[in-house]
Structures are given as structure tokens and as C-alpha cells.
Amino acid sequence: MLTVSAWRRAGLAFVIAAGVAVGPVGVAQAAAPGGVIAVERADGFRGMGETQIIEYWTRGVGGATQPASGALFLPVGPAPAGGWPVVAWDHGTTGLASGCGGMSTEAGPAWPLTQVQFLHRMVDRGFAVVATDYLGLGRFDTGPHPYLGLDTEATATIDLLRAARSVRSDLSPTWVAAGMSQGGQAALGTGHRQASYAPELDFRGTIAIDPESDVEKVASVLVPGNPDQLGGGILGFSASILAGMRAARPDAQVDSVLSPLGQRIIAEIGTMCQDDIDARVAGLTLGQLLAKPLGAEPFRSAMADYMTVPTSGYNAPILLLVNATDRTVPSPLHAALAAQFTANGVHYTPVVGFGGHCDLNPTMWAAIDEFLDRVHS
């Protein structure tokens, strides 16, 4: 495992995107969240045009400073007055191991078509895009990714934005968060926490596409011996939540709710990307992995603290794009999130489609364009 102390001993240098080499960064500066470790020019990365791969420091598990990676995608031509406005993109579920994020290396999982379309549309519209791998999924082996852990998702997103702005002087302080599936949950967490974590930046809003939400509220039905086989990758996602919590929240004592089989599988999948995770749990039931109900306290409260999407306290608008026929994040969970936003007076605009998970229809694309125009006017 690559540790922060190892990086400190290495006396790291970094390269500004324009190609000017800079000498070794002092330890305190380099290890600060948002500090740059290294920058690599990677034009044409996954067909995206001008690209920089950025390795940076982020506030990770338990508040420790840890290394992470991501990408910066830039529009063609000179930046407008005030700099390129930024979209901070949070990707969907890709696994738990280093190399699985797909944003800093083409060796990672293939990008979903909707993500490809979204990123190209943003860059073509004149937005710079920063896209984090998340903690643990990029170029550094910092242990299993804290899957659906809002704290490290938000800090990885914001700290990459800070790093990118130190690399490129032509980025505007205005930005929005956007993401699909896991990334929709991460974007909402980022939009909620930016006010306290990055008050120096000019945050304008959040675009959440079929976000994961409210899964922790159905934990009471997840009990040992439950014979239901969860289709559509749901068991893989569920096992990944437990693996992420096991890595990020030792106080939750995840092993105490797992059967011996569950302990073995949860440990194994921490080194896998999503396709291999799904294959490893194929034919099993969640009930086989459990020794105690997930709804029992104190585990239920720990899980809620780890992954619950905030439903109040936002200071910028939200565009919530959901598919009523989504079978990965079932539509009742989307409805529950919208109902909570409404009850708590959150400023959000819902747009409902009838496609599969994270599909975007023409009405949704139009809503994205209108939202971006409105929040940047």
C-alpha cells in the first residue's frame, strides 16, 4: 500500500500543465488536501481532447490526508473572460480496487454511453470538467474504496477541483457538481458539503442522475437467512457497501454482522472491479453473507451516518433527473428522496423519464442545458 509517509520521503515534484517544471514541493504544502502531486498531459484520453491527469492529495478516511487521482478535460480554444466554468463530475459504480475508477487510466472499466455523452456535451458547451476516480479507485492503492461513503466522495471531488485550479489559471471559481448513480449520490453529498469545505469557491448547483439514496432505510429487511437472490447487480452493490464501510469505518465493526462466508467474500472483493465483484457473489444471497440483521443498532445508525444523502441544508439549486422504470435504484427510492426534499423545502427541480438506469431522454438533456444556463446567468 502506498502511504502518505512514503510520498513525503520521496520529495515529490509536480509539473504545471503548461509544461513548466517546478521543484520539490514542501511537505506541508504537498500534503495539504487539494495539493498537487503530479500532472500528466494526456490529450485524446478516451476521446476527450485536451486532458490532464492530476494526482493530488485529499482528505481521506478518518480525516487523514491520502493521495488520489482524476482528470481535467478542457474545451477547445482560449478561455473566456473569468475563465472556464467547471463541472465536477462524479462517476457511477466501478468497483473497489485501485485502477477501477476509469478517470485517470484507460485500463479501467469502459465508460457508460451516457457518461461519454454527458462529458462531451459539457466540454462542447464550454465547461472544463474535473472527474475524480474517488479515493482508492485511481492510481494509488490506499485500500478498498469507501463505496457510497459521502465524506470521501465529497472531499475527493472538491480537492481535485482545488488541485486543477492550482494547475490551470484559466479555470473560473464558478462550478457545479454532477454525477450518475453512485455519482449522483456523491454529487449531492458534494453539493451539501461544499459550503463548509470549500467556501472560497463559487458553487452554483448540483445535477443528480438516478442517484443512489435511501438504501440504508430498508436495512431492517436485510437479515440472515433471507433467501431472496438480488438481481441486476444489486447483491454486488450491497456487498460493496459493506466492504467500503469495513475499510472506512472500523468503529462500525462490519465483521460482527457477517457470517464466516460473508467475512471471506467482503475481504476478497476489496481488490476487485465491479464485474469481478458481481461474478464473485453470483448465485449467493445476502442472507448467506449475514450473521446479524443490518437493521440492528448500532450498525444501522453507523450505516446511515456513512452513506445517507442529506435531505436539507443545501444552499444551491438541484436538478434531480430520475427514471421511473429504473431497476438498479428502484423508483420508490427516487420518490422517497424527492418527497423528503419537498418536505424540507429544498430548492430542486425534478424531471422524470421512463428509461433504464441513468438513461437521459431529450427532455432531460434540455433540462440540463437550461439548468446550466440559469445557474451561470
Sequence and secondary structure as in RCSB ss.txt:
>XXXX:A:sequence
MLTVSAWRRAGLAFVIAAGVAVGPVGVAQAAAPGGVIAVERADGFRGMGETQIIEYWTRGVGGATQPASGALFLP
VGPAPAGGWPVVAWDHGTTGLASGCGGMSTEAGPAWPLTQVQFLHRMVDRGFAVVATDYLGLGRFDTGPHPYLGL
DTEATATIDLLRAARSVRSDLSPTWVAAGMSQGGQAALGTGHRQASYAPELDFRGTIAIDPESDVEKVASVLVPG
NPDQLGGGILGFSASILAGMRAARPDAQVDSVLSPLGQRIIAEIGTMCQDDIDARVAGLTLGQLLAKPLGAEPFR
SAMADYMTVPTSGYNAPILLLVNATDRTVPSPLHAALAAQFTANGVHYTPVVGFGGHCDLNPTMWAAIDEFLDRV
HS
>XXXX:A:secstr
   HHHHHHHT EEE TTS EEEE  HHHHTSTT EEEEEE TTGGG SSEEEEEEEEE GGG EEEEEEEEE  
SS   TT EEEEEEE    BSSTT S SS TTS    HHHHHHHHHHHHTT EEEEE  TTSSSS  SS  TT H
HHHHHHHHHHHHHHHHH TTEEEEEEEEEETHHHHHHHHHHHHHHHH TTSEEEEEEEES   SGGGGGGG  TT
     TTTHHHHHHHHHHHHHHH GGG GGGGB HHHHHHHHHHTT BHHHHHHHHTT  HHHHBSS TTSTTHH
HHHHHHH    S   S EEEEEETT TTTTHHHHHHHHHHHHHTT  EEEEEE SSTT   HHHHHHHHHHHHHH
T 
